[in-house]
Amino acid sequence: MEGGGTDDVNATMRATLLLILSTWSVSACAPQARRTSSGSDDGSDQRATSTTADAVAGSRDEYATACESGDAVGCFNLGVLHDRGDGVAQDHALAATLYRRACDGRVMEGCNNLGVLTEHGRGVEEDLEGAAALYEQACDGGSAGGCANLAVMFENGRGVATDRRRAVALYERGCEAGHEQACFSLATAYDLGRGVTEDPTRAAELYERACEDGSREGCNRLAMMVGEGRGVDRDDARAADLFRQACQADAVSACNNLGLMYEDGRGVDQSPERAVELYEHVCEAGEMAGCNNLGRLVAEGRGTAQDFPRAAAVFQRACNNGSLNACNNLGALYEDGRGVEQDDFQAVSLYQQTCDEGSARGCFNLGMAYVHGRGVERDRGRGAALVRQACQAGLSDACDALRQ
C-alpha cells in the first residue's frame, strides 16, 4: 500500500452511510443546582432558591407590614414576590435589598437568593466571589440550596478555585438535607467519577432518590443505568417505564431515549411509528439527537414514508446546530446523491469537519474517501491512517476494514 505502513484497508469497502445511533441521550447541561421558586423564568438563572415560608399564599401588604416591623421572614417573602414578579412589579434591585435584610436577620434562604442575584448581576452588580460567600453563609446556616449552589461554584471554578472534592462534599450535605438537584448532581459525580471514586451502584441509588423526589433528569439517568445493567440489575421494561415517566414530565432527552426503546423493541413492543413521533417531538423541542434520529428513520423509510429530501433537511438542521452524527449522515447523502445533488467534495468537507471535532465515524468516512479517491486526491496511506485512528477510538467498522 502506498505509504500506508503495515495496516491495509479493503479498497472495496464504502464508508458507512447512515449512522445507527444506539447510545442514550442526556441533558447537555453540566450537573448543577436548579432554581425552584424565585427569580425570572428566562433560563439564565440556574441556582437553587426557595421560599421557606409560603410566599404565594400571602399578600404583598401582609409581608410589607411584617418586614417593616422587623420580621426577617416577611422581608424574605416580599423579596420572593418582587424577584418573581408575582402579583407585583418584578424588581430585582428591590428583591436584593429585601433578601439582604432577610439574610441579616438569619433567614438563610435570603442569603441564598441574594447569592443567586449577585452571581448573575440581577438587581445588583455581578460578583462571583461575593455570591460564593453568600452561598457559604447560607449553607453553614442550614440552607440545602445554599450548599448545592456553592457546590456548583466549586465544580465549575466560579468565584472560587475549582475543587471537585469539595463540590462532592457540598452536594452530599445538600442531598442529605433533601435537596433534589443536589442528589442528582451527587449521583452524576459518582456516575462519572468526578471528585470521587466512580461507583455505579451508589450513582443508581442517588438517581433513584432524585427521581422519586421529582427530578426528571434523575429518572432519565436511572433509566439509562437500568437499561445498561450498570450499578443495578438490567431491566428493559423498567427502563422504558422510567424513560416514559421522565418524558411525560417534559424531559426531552428521555423522550429521545424512549424513542430508541420503541425503535429497537426493548422493554416495549417494537414500533418505529411511535419512535418517529417521539423523535419529531424531540427535534421540535430543539434537541439535535432527536433530529438526527428522525432523519435516520425518514431516510430508511422506517415508521414513516422514505423521503430523502426531508431527511437531508433534518440532518442539515441538526448539523448546523452541532450534531456530528447528523453531519456524517448528511455527508453520506451527498456522497450518494440522495435527497441532495451528488457532491463528493461536500461529503468530504462534512467528514473532515466531524473528524476534526473528534468523531471516529467522521474520520473513518474521511479515510475511506481517501482510500477511494472520492472528493479528494487518492491517498491510501493517509486513508489507512484515518481508518486506524477511528479504530483506535473504538469504531468497530474501522477495525473490520483494517482486518480485511
MOLINCOR-V151675 format. One record per backbone hydrogen bond with DSSP energy under -1.0 kcal/mol. NH is the residue of the N-H (numbers start at 1). CO is the residue of the C=O. E is the energy in kcal/mol with one decimal. If there is no record, write none. Layout:
NH | CO | E
NH | CO | E
This chain:
4 | 1 | -1.1
10 | 401 | -1.2
13 | 10 | -1.6
53 | 51 | -3.9
55 | 53 | -1.7
63 | 59 | -2.3
64 | 60 | -2.9
65 | 61 | -2.6
66 | 62 | -2.2
67 | 63 | -2.8
68 | 64 | -2.6
69 | 65 | -1.2
70 | 67 | -1.8
71 | 66 | -2.7
75 | 71 | -1.8
76 | 72 | -2.3
77 | 73 | -2.7
78 | 74 | -2.2
79 | 75 | -2.3
80 | 76 | -2.2
81 | 77 | -1.9
82 | 78 | -2.1
83 | 79 | -2.5
84 | 80 | -2.5
85 | 81 | -1.7
86 | 81 | -2.2
87 | 85 | -1.1
91 | 82 | -2.1
95 | 91 | -2.4
96 | 92 | -2.7
97 | 93 | -1.9
98 | 94 | -2.4
99 | 95 | -2.9
100 | 96 | -2.3
101 | 97 | -1.8
102 | 98 | -2.2
103 | 99 | -3.2
104 | 100 | -2.8
105 | 101 | -1.1
106 | 103 | -1.9
107 | 102 | -2.5
108 | 106 | -1.0
110 | 107 | -1.5
112 | 108 | -2.2
113 | 109 | -2.7
114 | 110 | -2.2
115 | 111 | -2.0
116 | 112 | -1.8
117 | 113 | -2.0
118 | 114 | -2.6
119 | 115 | -2.8
120 | 116 | -1.7
122 | 117 | -2.4
127 | 118 | -2.1
131 | 127 | -2.5
132 | 128 | -2.5
133 | 129 | -2.0
134 | 130 | -2.0
135 | 131 | -2.7
136 | 132 | -2.4
137 | 133 | -2.2
138 | 134 | -2.5
139 | 135 | -3.0
140 | 136 | -2.8
141 | 137 | -1.2
142 | 139 | -1.8
143 | 138 | -2.7
147 | 143 | -1.8
148 | 144 | -2.4
149 | 145 | -2.7
150 | 146 | -2.3
151 | 147 | -2.2
152 | 148 | -1.8
153 | 149 | -1.8
154 | 150 | -2.2
155 | 151 | -2.6
156 | 152 | -2.3
157 | 153 | -1.2
158 | 153 | -2.1
163 | 154 | -2.2
167 | 163 | -2.1
168 | 164 | -2.4
169 | 165 | -2.1
170 | 166 | -2.1
171 | 167 | -2.8
172 | 168 | -2.4
173 | 169 | -1.7
174 | 170 | -2.5
175 | 171 | -3.0
176 | 172 | -2.6
177 | 173 | -1.3
178 | 175 | -2.0
179 | 174 | -2.5
183 | 179 | -2.0
184 | 180 | -2.0
185 | 181 | -2.6
186 | 182 | -2.4
187 | 183 | -2.4
188 | 184 | -2.3
189 | 185 | -1.9
190 | 186 | -2.0
191 | 187 | -2.6
192 | 188 | -2.6
193 | 189 | -1.4
194 | 189 | -1.9
199 | 190 | -2.2
203 | 199 | -2.5
204 | 200 | -2.8
205 | 201 | -2.0
206 | 202 | -2.3
207 | 203 | -2.9
208 | 204 | -2.3
209 | 205 | -1.9
210 | 206 | -2.9
211 | 207 | -2.9
212 | 208 | -2.7
213 | 209 | -1.6
214 | 211 | -1.7
215 | 210 | -2.8
219 | 215 | -1.8
220 | 216 | -2.0
221 | 217 | -2.8
222 | 218 | -2.4
223 | 219 | -2.5
224 | 220 | -1.9
225 | 221 | -2.0
226 | 222 | -2.6
227 | 223 | -2.8
228 | 224 | -1.5
229 | 225 | -1.4
230 | 225 | -2.3
235 | 226 | -1.5
239 | 235 | -2.6
240 | 236 | -2.6
241 | 237 | -2.1
242 | 238 | -2.5
243 | 239 | -2.6
244 | 240 | -2.5
245 | 241 | -2.4
246 | 242 | -2.4
247 | 243 | -2.8
248 | 244 | -2.7
250 | 247 | -2.0
251 | 246 | -2.3
252 | 250 | -1.1
255 | 251 | -1.4
256 | 252 | -1.9
257 | 253 | -2.2
258 | 254 | -2.5
259 | 255 | -1.9
260 | 256 | -1.6
261 | 257 | -1.6
262 | 258 | -2.3
263 | 259 | -2.6
264 | 260 | -2.1
265 | 261 | -1.6
266 | 261 | -2.1
271 | 262 | -2.3
275 | 271 | -2.0
276 | 272 | -2.6
277 | 273 | -2.0
278 | 274 | -2.3
279 | 275 | -2.8
280 | 276 | -2.7
281 | 277 | -2.0
282 | 278 | -2.6
283 | 279 | -2.9
284 | 280 | -2.6
285 | 281 | -1.6
286 | 283 | -1.5
287 | 282 | -2.1
291 | 287 | -1.2
292 | 288 | -2.6
293 | 289 | -2.3
294 | 290 | -2.6
295 | 291 | -2.8
296 | 292 | -2.1
297 | 293 | -2.0
298 | 294 | -2.5
299 | 295 | -2.5
300 | 296 | -2.2
301 | 297 | -1.4
302 | 297 | -2.3
307 | 298 | -1.7
311 | 307 | -2.5
312 | 308 | -2.9
313 | 309 | -2.1
314 | 310 | -2.4
315 | 311 | -2.9
316 | 312 | -2.6
317 | 313 | -2.1
318 | 314 | -2.3
319 | 315 | -3.1
320 | 316 | -2.6
322 | 319 | -1.7
323 | 318 | -2.5
327 | 323 | -1.8
328 | 324 | -2.3
329 | 325 | -2.3
330 | 326 | -2.7
331 | 327 | -2.3
332 | 328 | -2.0
333 | 329 | -1.6
334 | 330 | -2.2
335 | 331 | -2.4
336 | 332 | -1.7
337 | 333 | -1.6
338 | 333 | -2.0
343 | 334 | -2.3
347 | 343 | -2.0
348 | 344 | -2.7
349 | 345 | -2.2
350 | 346 | -2.0
351 | 347 | -2.5
352 | 348 | -3.0
353 | 349 | -2.1
354 | 350 | -2.3
355 | 351 | -2.6
356 | 352 | -2.6
357 | 353 | -1.1
358 | 355 | -1.8
359 | 354 | -2.8
363 | 359 | -2.0
364 | 360 | -2.5
365 | 361 | -2.8
366 | 362 | -2.5
367 | 363 | -2.8
368 | 364 | -2.5
369 | 365 | -1.7
370 | 366 | -2.0
371 | 367 | -2.3
372 | 368 | -2.2
373 | 369 | -1.3
374 | 369 | -2.3
379 | 370 | -2.0
383 | 379 | -2.6
384 | 380 | -2.6
385 | 381 | -1.9
386 | 382 | -2.1
387 | 383 | -2.5
388 | 384 | -2.8
389 | 385 | -2.1
390 | 386 | -2.1
391 | 387 | -2.3
392 | 388 | -2.6
393 | 389 | -1.0
394 | 391 | -1.9
395 | 390 | -2.1
399 | 395 | -1.6
400 | 396 | -2.7
401 | 397 | -2.0
402 | 398 | -1.7
403 | 399 | -1.4
404 | 400 | -1.1
